[in-house]
Amino acid sequence: MSEDIFDAIIVGAGLAGSVAALVLAREGAQVLVIERGNSAGAKNVTGGRLYAHSLERIIPGFADQAPH
Protein backbone atom coordinates (compact mmCIF):
# COMPACT_ATOMS: atom_id res chain seq x y z
CA MET A 1 0.00 0.00 0.00
CA SER A 2 1.16 3.51 -0.79
CA GLU A 3 2.42 5.82 1.93
CA ASP A 4 1.03 8.96 0.26
CA ILE A 5 -0.14 11.63 2.69
CA PHE A 6 -2.65 14.28 1.69
CA ASP A 7 -3.82 17.42 3.44
CA ALA A 8 -7.27 17.01 1.90
CA ILE A 9 -9.19 14.34 0.04
CA ILE A 10 -12.03 15.66 -2.12
CA VAL A 11 -14.79 13.22 -3.02
CA GLY A 12 -16.35 14.27 -6.32
CA ALA A 13 -14.82 16.30 -9.15
CA GLY A 14 -17.94 18.28 -9.94
CA LEU A 15 -17.98 22.05 -9.77
CA ALA A 16 -17.74 22.33 -5.97
CA GLY A 17 -15.13 19.60 -5.57
CA SER A 18 -12.99 20.92 -8.39
CA VAL A 19 -13.05 24.47 -7.04
CA ALA A 20 -12.29 23.26 -3.51
CA ALA A 21 -9.32 21.28 -4.83
CA LEU A 22 -8.08 24.25 -6.87
CA VAL A 23 -8.26 26.67 -3.94
CA LEU A 24 -6.55 24.24 -1.56
CA ALA A 25 -3.80 23.39 -4.06
CA ARG A 26 -3.12 27.08 -4.70
CA GLU A 27 -2.57 27.46 -0.97
CA GLY A 28 0.02 24.68 -1.07
CA ALA A 29 -2.06 21.75 0.17
CA GLN A 30 -1.48 18.24 -1.13
CA VAL A 31 -4.90 17.34 -2.53
CA LEU A 32 -6.37 14.08 -3.81
CA VAL A 33 -9.60 14.23 -5.84
CA ILE A 34 -11.66 11.05 -6.16
CA GLU A 35 -14.33 10.90 -8.90
CA ARG A 36 -16.58 7.92 -9.64
CA GLY A 37 -17.33 9.01 -13.20
CA ASN A 38 -15.11 8.46 -16.23
CA SER A 39 -14.00 12.10 -16.17
CA ALA A 40 -14.12 15.13 -13.92
CA GLY A 41 -17.68 16.31 -13.54
CA ALA A 42 -19.13 13.24 -15.26
CA LYS A 43 -21.89 12.99 -12.64
CA ASN A 44 -22.34 16.76 -12.50
CA VAL A 45 -25.76 17.91 -11.29
CA THR A 46 -25.32 21.70 -11.20
CA GLY A 47 -28.14 22.30 -13.66
CA GLY A 48 -25.84 23.55 -16.39
CA ARG A 49 -25.37 27.02 -14.90
CA LEU A 50 -22.06 28.73 -14.49
CA TYR A 51 -22.00 32.06 -12.68
CA ALA A 52 -19.26 34.02 -14.39
CA HIS A 53 -18.94 36.70 -11.70
CA SER A 54 -18.24 34.06 -9.04
CA LEU A 55 -15.88 32.05 -11.23
CA GLU A 56 -13.95 35.21 -12.12
CA ARG A 57 -13.11 35.65 -8.42
CA ILE A 58 -11.70 32.11 -8.23
CA ILE A 59 -10.02 31.94 -11.66
CA PRO A 60 -9.24 35.51 -12.78
CA GLY A 61 -9.36 35.87 -16.56
CA PHE A 62 -11.00 32.46 -17.07
CA ALA A 63 -13.16 33.73 -19.95
CA ASP A 64 -10.09 35.02 -21.81
CA GLN A 65 -8.39 31.62 -21.44
CA ALA A 66 -11.39 29.58 -22.60
CA PRO A 67 -11.47 28.35 -26.20
CA HIS A 68 -13.85 30.35 -28.38
C-alpha positions in Angstrom: 0.0 0.0 0.0 1.2 3.5 -0.8 2.4 5.8 1.9 1.0 9.0 0.3 -0.1 11.6 2.7 -2.7 14.3 1.7 -3.8 17.4 3.4 -7.3 17.0 1.9 -9.2 14.3 0.0 -12.0 15.7 -2.1 -14.8 13.2 -3.0 -16.3 14.3 -6.3 -14.8 16.3 -9.1 -17.9 18.3 -9.9 -18.0 22.1 -9.8 -17.7 22.3 -6.0 -15.1 19.6 -5.6 -13.0 20.9 -8.4 -13.0 24.5 -7.0 -12.3 23.3 -3.5 -9.3 21.3 -4.8 -8.1 24.3 -6.9 -8.3 26.7 -3.9 -6.5 24.2 -1.6 -3.8 23.4 -4.1 -3.1 27.1 -4.7 -2.6 27.5 -1.0 0.0 24.7 -1.1 -2.1 21.8 0.2 -1.5 18.2 -1.1 -4.9 17.3 -2.5 -6.4 14.1 -3.8 -9.6 14.2 -5.8 -11.7 11.0 -6.2 -14.3 10.9 -8.9 -16.6 7.9 -9.6 -17.3 9.0 -13.2 -15.1 8.5 -16.2 -14.0 12.1 -16.2 -14.1 15.1 -13.9 -17.7 16.3 -13.5 -19.1 13.2 -15.3 -21.9 13.0 -12.6 -22.3 16.8 -12.5 -25.8 17.9 -11.3 -25.3 21.7 -11.2 -28.1 22.3 -13.7 -25.8 23.5 -16.4 -25.4 27.0 -14.9 -22.1 28.7 -14.5 -22.0 32.1 -12.7 -19.3 34.0 -14.4 -18.9 36.7 -11.7 -18.2 34.1 -9.0 -15.9 32.0 -11.2 -14.0 35.2 -12.1 -13.1 35.6 -8.4 -11.7 32.1 -8.2 -10.0 31.9 -11.7 -9.2 35.5 -12.8 -9.4 35.9 -16.6 -11.0 32.5 -17.1 -13.2 33.7 -20.0 -10.1 35.0 -21.8 -8.4 31.6 -21.4 -11.4 29.6 -22.6 -11.5 28.4 -26.2 -13.8 30.3 -28.4 
